[in-house]
Amino acid sequence: MGLGEDFLVLTRKKYEDQAKWFLNGFWKSVGEKESENIWNYTQKFIELDTRKADGNELDEFWSHKFLETFDETLTVVALREQLKKIDLDVNGKMALLEYLCFKFDKTVKQCVDAPQGGNEELINAAQAKLNEVQTALAAQQKALDEQKVQEAKVKQAEAELKDAIAELKAQEEAYTTKVKTLEAKANDTNAAVVAKNKAAAELAQLKAEDPLPLRKAKITQEAALRRVEKERKAAEAATANLEKKVDELLKVFAEAEAKLKELQQAGGSSQGSIWFMTRQLKEAQKYLPKRKQRTDL
């Protein structure tokens, strides 16, 4: 293949692989001091692309958005002028490698010829273990988030039932208090006859009202509350069980870290890949509870 075709193959790689290629090839001249910026560029490409991590290049609209994010374009005209320089394979789109070559003043030939180092087997093993960590942690966090939503719904239902029962109880107590008050007035030997008769009439009318529906409603709500309390306890237990699984995930995390250390000790010039995977591991641990997160990655 010619130089252009070789470069086209590279720009068809996923964003993370394009970043690793560039970091490996230019580690000493660019990577060591610009690695975090290159990480941020890569994440922004992934964020803007509808294909996310599976993407490899942005069209003109999203390229404009990317450049705006990093204050690198002022007008659409200026953008098109920049894209003419950046779009090295002239397909009207901007791959991450094209942007990095433009940003750090590297030629297509330098990029294609950039040394990648050996240890491919170790790199693949480390990446596989890292993928396992990312998948497991993401699944764990999703399950935990869903469980906490369920737990919150049950707690809300429990609170609403408690409020309803309190209201029914207040109505029941108000009824009982009113009956007792009217009975006292109707039986008061010292009260005027008119007042006693009025109290007796009100009492008769009040007692004619059937309090049974109110009592039945209270009993029904109390039974519903008991069910919800049981569901809440089950939900909290499920959440606690999911949180316990974090310790199991930490073992996988440690295995991934061990693979990366083995790779570092093996030497070679794949420093960019090693740094990028270590950075991915650091990012992945955000899914862990704060008390389990590491500060030395």
JOWOCOR-V328871 format. One record per backbone hydrogen bond with DSSP energy under -0.5 kcal/mol. NH is the residue of the N-H (numbers start at 0). CO is the residue of the C=O. E is the energy in kcal/mol with one decimal. If there is no record, write none. Layout:
nh = [NH	NH]
co = [CO	CO]
e = [E	E]
This chain:
nh = [5	6	7	8	9	10	11	11	12	14	17	18	19	20	21	22	23	24	25	26	29	30	31	32	33	34	37	38	39	40	41	42	43	44	45	46	47	48	51	53	54	57	62	63	64	65	66	67	68	69	70	71	78	79	80	81	82	83	84	84	85	86	87	89	93	94	95	98	99	100	101	102	103	104	105	110	111	112	113	122	123	124	125	126	127	128	129	130	131	132	133	134	135	136	137	138	139	140	141	142	143	144	145	146	147	148	149	150	151	152	153	154	155	156	157	158	159	160	161	162	163	164	165	166	167	168	169	170	171	172	173	174	175	176	177	178	179	180	181	182	183	184	185	186	187	188	190	195	196	197	198	199	200	201	202	203	204	205	206	207	208	208	210	214	215	216	217	218	219	220	221	222	223	224	225	226	227	228	229	230	231	232	233	234	235	236	237	238	239	240	241	242	243	244	244	245	246	248	249	250	250	251	252	253	254	255	256	257	258	259	260	261	262	263	264	265	266	266	273	274	275	276	277	278	279	280	281	282	283	284	285	286	287	291	292	292]
co = [1	2	3	4	5	6	7	8	9	54	13	14	15	16	17	18	19	20	21	23	25	25	26	29	29	30	33	34	35	36	37	38	39	40	41	42	43	44	48	50	51	93	58	59	60	61	62	63	64	65	67	66	74	75	76	77	78	79	80	81	81	82	85	86	57	92	55	94	95	96	97	98	99	101	100	106	107	108	110	118	119	120	121	122	123	124	125	126	127	128	129	130	131	132	133	134	135	136	137	138	139	140	141	142	143	144	145	146	147	148	149	150	151	152	153	154	155	156	157	158	159	160	161	162	163	164	165	166	167	168	169	170	171	172	173	174	175	176	177	178	179	180	181	182	184	186	187	191	192	193	194	195	196	197	198	199	200	201	202	203	204	205	208	210	211	212	213	214	215	216	217	218	219	220	221	222	223	224	225	226	227	228	229	230	231	232	233	234	235	236	237	238	239	240	241	242	243	244	245	246	247	247	248	249	250	251	252	253	254	255	256	257	258	259	260	261	262	263	269	270	271	272	273	274	275	276	277	278	279	280	282	283	284	288	288	289]
e = [-2.5	-2.3	-2.2	-2.1	-1.5	-2.3	-0.8	-0.6	-1.5	-1.4	-2.3	-2.5	-2.3	-2.2	-2.2	-2.8	-2.9	-2.4	-2.1	-0.9	-2.6	-2.7	-2.7	-0.6	-2.2	-1.6	-2.7	-2.4	-2.2	-2.6	-2.4	-2.4	-2.0	-2.3	-2.3	-2.4	-2.3	-1.9	-1.8	-2.0	-2.0	-2.5	-2.5	-2.2	-1.7	-2.4	-2.7	-2.5	-1.9	-1.2	-1.9	-3.2	-2.4	-2.6	-1.9	-2.4	-3.3	-1.6	-1.0	-0.7	-2.8	-3.4	-2.2	-1.3	-2.8	-0.6	-0.8	-2.1	-2.8	-2.6	-2.1	-3.4	-2.6	-0.8	-2.8	-2.2	-2.9	-2.6	-0.9	-2.8	-2.7	-2.0	-2.6	-2.8	-2.4	-2.0	-2.3	-2.7	-1.8	-1.9	-2.7	-2.6	-2.5	-3.0	-2.2	-2.3	-2.4	-2.7	-2.3	-2.5	-2.5	-2.8	-2.5	-2.3	-2.3	-1.9	-2.1	-2.6	-2.3	-2.1	-2.2	-2.3	-2.2	-2.4	-2.5	-2.3	-2.5	-2.3	-2.2	-2.2	-2.3	-2.8	-2.4	-2.3	-2.4	-2.8	-2.2	-2.2	-2.4	-2.7	-2.4	-2.2	-2.3	-2.7	-2.3	-2.3	-2.3	-2.3	-2.4	-2.4	-2.1	-1.9	-2.8	-1.6	-1.0	-0.8	-1.2	-2.4	-2.8	-2.3	-2.4	-2.5	-2.3	-2.4	-2.4	-2.2	-2.2	-2.6	-2.7	-1.3	-0.8	-0.9	-0.7	-1.9	-3.0	-2.5	-1.9	-2.4	-2.7	-2.5	-2.3	-2.0	-2.2	-2.4	-1.9	-1.7	-2.4	-2.9	-1.7	-2.2	-2.8	-2.2	-1.9	-2.6	-2.8	-2.0	-2.1	-2.3	-2.3	-2.2	-2.0	-2.2	-1.6	-1.0	-0.6	-1.2	-1.3	-2.0	-2.1	-0.8	-0.6	-1.1	-2.5	-2.5	-1.9	-2.1	-2.2	-2.2	-1.9	-1.9	-2.2	-2.3	-1.9	-2.4	-2.3	-1.2	-0.5	-1.0	-2.1	-2.7	-2.7	-2.5	-2.3	-2.4	-2.1	-2.2	-2.1	-2.1	-2.5	-1.5	-1.5	-1.9	-1.7	-2.1	-0.7	-0.9]
